[in-house]
């Protein structure tokens, strides 16, 4: 390979740095949309985000595009970019994906997990309990995700959680609205899932994850009744 051809396949350093900045901006905005710090209807602008984060507008524009691809914002040229309502259709799609994939993982996990891994999951649940006591909803959400991620990983299917994570954003937004009254229920359902895994009972584990994920319907019912402005089709 000649020097010229080698140079042609290598990105410029500035491009690498810009992509890293874009990732950071995207991660911050993604989290703010998910935890409803940027609720539906919020107007955001490239220039304001760039100024607040001390960056140029291009990486912000790139981050906005990625968020728009997930359906979290609507970019309107020459007008304000707006955070979208929580999509009921996207939630139902995410529920189907999660239930299908996590059911398969739990069947494997019921046979494969070790007592050490069971204990690690129990430790996560204790951390969730502490997060509830501290009313730290952001931490609880991260620990909730970690519980599901670890089960997939322990079962040998860590790639499954990547697929779930890429599709569950709108579901997470809805769930965030319920953490003030529902985090304790979610934690107790985690205990039921873990007990089924300890018992090496795949049918019980599958039933438990089904009940756990089905709770999103109760959350949607409450949103329709109490905060209909949060929802979109």
C-alpha positions in Angstrom: 0.0 0.0 0.0 1.4 3.4 -0.9 1.5 6.4 1.4 -1.1 8.1 -0.7 -3.6 5.3 -0.4 -3.0 4.9 3.3 -3.7 8.6 3.8 -6.9 8.3 1.8 -8.5 5.9 4.3 -7.5 7.7 7.4 -9.8 10.4 8.8 -8.4 13.8 9.6 -7.8 14.5 13.3 -10.3 17.3 13.3 -13.0 15.0 12.0 -12.3 12.5 14.8 -12.5 15.3 17.4 -15.8 16.6 15.9 -17.4 13.2 16.0 -16.5 12.8 19.6 -18.0 16.2 20.4 -21.1 15.2 18.4 -21.4 12.0 20.5 -21.1 13.9 23.7 -23.8 16.4 22.7 -26.0 13.7 21.5 -25.7 11.7 24.7 -26.5 14.8 26.8 -29.6 15.8 24.7 -30.7 12.1 24.5 -30.7 11.8 28.3 -32.5 15.2 28.7 -35.2 14.1 26.3 -35.6 10.7 28.0 -35.8 12.0 31.6 -38.1 14.8 30.4 -35.8 17.6 31.4 -36.7 18.5 27.8 -40.4 17.7 27.8 -42.6 17.4 24.7 -43.2 20.7 23.1 -39.8 22.2 24.2 -38.2 24.4 21.6 -34.4 24.0 21.2 -32.1 25.7 18.8 -28.7 24.9 17.4 -27.3 28.3 18.4 -28.5 28.1 22.0 -27.2 24.6 22.6 -23.9 25.4 20.9 -23.5 28.5 23.2 -24.4 26.7 26.4 -22.1 23.8 25.6 -19.3 25.9 24.3 -19.1 24.2 20.9 -19.6 25.1 17.2 -23.0 24.6 15.6 -22.0 21.8 13.3 -21.7 19.0 15.9 -25.0 20.3 17.4 -26.6 20.0 14.0 -25.3 16.5 13.6 -26.6 15.5 17.1 -30.0 17.1 16.2 -30.1 14.9 13.1 -29.5 11.8 15.0 -32.2 12.7 17.5 -34.6 13.4 14.7 -34.0 10.0 13.2 -35.2 8.5 16.5 -38.3 10.6 16.4 -37.3 12.7 19.5 -37.3 16.1 17.8 -38.7 17.6 14.6 -36.3 19.8 12.8 -38.1 22.6 11.0 -35.8 24.8 8.8 -36.1 28.5 9.5 -38.3 27.7 12.5 -37.9 26.3 16.0 -36.8 22.7 16.4 -39.3 21.0 18.8 -39.2 18.0 21.1 -41.8 15.6 19.9 -44.7 14.1 22.0 -44.2 10.6 23.4 -45.2 8.3 20.6 -47.7 5.6 21.6 -47.0 3.7 18.3 -43.2 3.7 19.1 -44.0 2.5 22.6 -45.9 -0.5 21.4 -43.2 -1.3 18.9 -40.6 -1.1 21.7 -42.8 -3.3 23.9 -43.0 -6.0 21.2 -39.2 -5.9 20.6 -38.4 -6.0 24.3 -40.8 -8.7 25.1 -39.6 -10.9 22.2 -35.9 -10.5 22.8 -35.9 -10.5 26.6 -38.2 -13.5 26.7 -35.6 -15.5 24.7 -32.8 -14.2 27.0 -34.6 -15.1 30.2 -35.2 -18.7 29.0 -31.5 -19.0 28.5 -30.6 -17.2 31.7 -32.8 -19.5 33.8 -30.5 -22.4 32.7 -27.2 -20.6 32.5 -26.8 -18.1 35.3 -24.6 -19.0 38.3 -25.2 -18.3 42.0 -22.6 -15.6 41.8 -24.5 -13.9 39.0 -27.8 -14.3 40.9 -26.2 -12.5 43.9 -24.9 -9.7 41.6 -28.5 -9.1 40.4 -29.7 -9.1 44.0 -27.1 -6.4 44.8 -28.4 -4.3 41.9 -31.9 -4.6 43.3 -30.6 -3.4 46.7 -29.1 -0.4 45.0 -32.5 0.2 43.3 -34.1 0.2 46.7 -31.6 2.8 47.9 -32.2 5.0 44.9 -36.0 4.9 45.6 -35.4 5.8 49.2 -33.2 8.8 48.0 -35.9 9.7 45.4 -33.1 9.6 42.8 -35.1 8.7 39.7 -32.3 9.1 37.2 -30.1 6.6 39.2 -33.0 4.2 39.5 -33.6 4.3 35.8 -29.9 3.5 35.1 -30.0 0.7 37.6 -33.2 -0.7 36.1 -31.5 -0.8 32.7 -28.4 -2.4 34.2 -30.6 -5.2 35.7 -32.0 -6.1 32.3 -28.6 -5.6 30.5 -26.8 -7.9 33.0 -29.3 -10.7 32.5 -28.9 -10.5 28.7 -25.1 -10.4 29.2 -25.0 -13.3 31.7 -27.1 -15.3 29.3 -24.5 -14.7 26.6 -26.6 -12.3 24.6 -25.2 -8.9 25.4 -25.9 -7.8 21.8 -29.7 -8.2 22.5 -29.6 -5.3 24.9 -28.0 -3.1 22.2 -31.0 -3.8 20.0 -33.5 -3.2 22.8 -31.8 0.1 23.8 -31.9 1.4 20.3 -35.6 0.9 20.2 -36.9 1.8 23.6 -36.5 5.5 23.9 -40.2 6.5 23.7 -41.0 3.7 26.2 -38.4 5.2 28.6 -39.9 8.6 28.3 -43.3 7.2 29.3 -41.7 5.2 32.1 -40.0 8.3 33.5 -43.4 9.9 34.1 -44.3 6.9 36.3 -41.2 6.6 38.5 -42.7 8.9 41.2 -45.4 6.2 41.9 -44.2 3.1 40.1 -40.5 2.6 40.9 -41.3 0.4 43.9 -43.5 -1.9 41.8 -40.8 -2.2 39.1 -38.2 -3.1 41.8 -40.5 -5.8 43.3 -41.1 -7.2 39.8 -37.3 -7.4 39.4 -37.3 -9.6 42.6 -39.9 -11.9 41.0 -37.8 -12.2 37.9 -34.7 -12.9 39.9 -36.5 -15.6 42.0 -37.5 -17.4 38.9 -33.9 -17.3 37.7 -32.7 -18.7 41.0 -35.4 -21.4 40.8 -34.1 -22.2 37.2 -37.7 -21.9 36.1 -37.8 -20.5 32.5 -41.6 -20.4 32.3 -41.9 -18.4 35.5 -39.2 -16.1 34.3 -41.0 -15.5 31.0 -44.3 -14.9 32.9 -42.5 -12.4 35.2 -41.0 -10.4 32.4 -44.3 -10.3 30.6 -46.0 -8.9 33.7 -43.2 -6.4 34.2 -43.2 -5.0 30.7 -47.0 -5.0 30.5 -47.1 -2.3 33.1 -46.4 0.2 30.4 -50.1 0.0 29.5 -51.0 1.3 32.9 -48.6 4.1 32.5 -50.1 5.1 29.1 -53.6 5.0 30.6 -52.5 7.4 33.4 -50.8 9.7 30.9 -53.9 9.8 28.7 -56.0 10.7 31.8 -53.6 13.1 33.5 -51.1 14.5 30.9 -52.6 13.9 27.5 -50.5 16.8 26.1 -47.4 14.5 26.5 -48.7 11.9 24.0 -48.8 11.7 20.3 -49.8 9.0 17.9 
